Amino acid sequence: MIPRAYDNHFERTIVNSMRENGAFIPKGIEWAELGIGQAKRRYNLFWEPTIPNHRSLAIIKQDKGNEYENFAGNGVYKKEEVLYLILKHPVDFITSWCNVFFANH
């Protein structure tokens, strides 16, 4: 509860004034929504597949193992599989999402 209070205080006193002055500082829920959207696009849940970087490709190769060659080009990750990968490699996903987020804004 104490860290939450400091976080709320910091947002009210510092971050909100920066936002009012035009700084692009998204709220936590916006980060989460963007992250899920990026995961959907990257792992072909609804759109055409794209592999954004070598690390993402390495995660898929590691996940599929010997089945990667059969999976590449034809495979589709289910939502549950994407969530499993996110939980298994959180730092990789956060870093990748941040890179894409700031590159697009």
C-alpha positions in Angstrom: 0.0 0.0 0.0 2.9 2.4 0.8 4.5 2.0 -2.7 1.1 2.5 -4.3 0.6 5.7 -2.3 4.0 7.0 -3.5 3.2 6.0 -7.0 -0.1 7.9 -7.0 1.5 10.9 -5.4 4.2 11.0 -8.0 1.7 10.7 -10.8 -0.5 13.5 -9.4 2.4 15.9 -8.7 4.9 15.2 -11.5 3.5 13.1 -14.3 0.1 14.8 -14.7 1.7 18.2 -15.0 4.1 16.8 -17.6 1.1 15.4 -19.6 -0.6 18.7 -19.4 2.5 20.4 -20.9 2.3 18.0 -23.8 4.7 15.1 -22.8 3.7 11.8 -24.2 3.5 9.6 -21.0 0.8 6.9 -21.3 -1.0 5.4 -18.4 -0.5 1.8 -17.3 -3.7 0.6 -18.9 -2.6 2.1 -22.2 0.7 0.2 -22.0 -1.2 -3.0 -21.3 -3.6 -2.5 -24.2 -0.8 -1.7 -26.6 1.2 -4.7 -25.4 -1.7 -7.1 -26.0 -2.3 -5.5 -29.4 1.4 -5.9 -30.3 1.3 -9.6 -29.2 -1.7 -10.2 -31.4 0.0 -8.8 -34.4 3.3 -10.5 -33.8 2.0 -13.9 -33.2 -0.7 -14.0 -35.8 -3.8 -14.2 -33.6 -5.8 -12.1 -35.9 -3.5 -10.4 -38.5 -0.8 -11.4 -40.8 2.3 -12.6 -38.9 5.4 -10.4 -38.5 8.5 -11.3 -36.6 9.7 -7.9 -35.3 13.3 -8.8 -34.4 15.8 -11.6 -34.0 14.9 -12.2 -30.3 11.3 -12.8 -31.1 12.3 -15.3 -33.8 14.6 -17.0 -31.3 11.7 -17.3 -28.7 9.5 -19.0 -31.4 12.3 -21.3 -32.4 13.0 -22.2 -28.8 9.3 -22.8 -28.1 8.7 -24.9 -31.2 12.0 -26.8 -31.1 12.2 -29.5 -33.9 8.7 -28.6 -35.0 9.7 -25.0 -36.0 10.3 -25.8 -39.7 6.7 -27.2 -40.0 5.3 -24.3 -38.0 7.1 -21.5 -39.9 4.8 -19.8 -42.4 1.8 -22.0 -41.6 1.5 -22.0 -37.8 -0.7 -19.8 -35.7 -0.3 -19.3 -31.9 -3.5 -19.5 -29.8 -4.1 -16.8 -27.2 -3.2 -19.1 -24.4 0.1 -19.9 -26.1 0.9 -16.2 -26.5 0.2 -15.6 -22.8 2.4 -18.5 -21.9 5.3 -17.0 -24.0 4.8 -13.6 -22.4 4.9 -15.1 -18.9 8.0 -17.2 -19.8 9.9 -14.2 -21.4 8.5 -11.1 -19.7 11.6 -8.9 -20.2 11.9 -9.7 -23.8 8.3 -8.8 -24.5 8.4 -5.6 -22.4 11.5 -4.5 -24.2 10.1 -5.3 -27.6 6.8 -3.5 -26.8 8.6 -0.4 -25.6 10.7 -0.3 -28.7 7.7 -0.6 -31.0 5.6 1.8 -28.8 8.1 4.6 -29.0 9.0 4.0 -32.6 5.3 4.5 -33.6 4.8 7.7 -31.6 
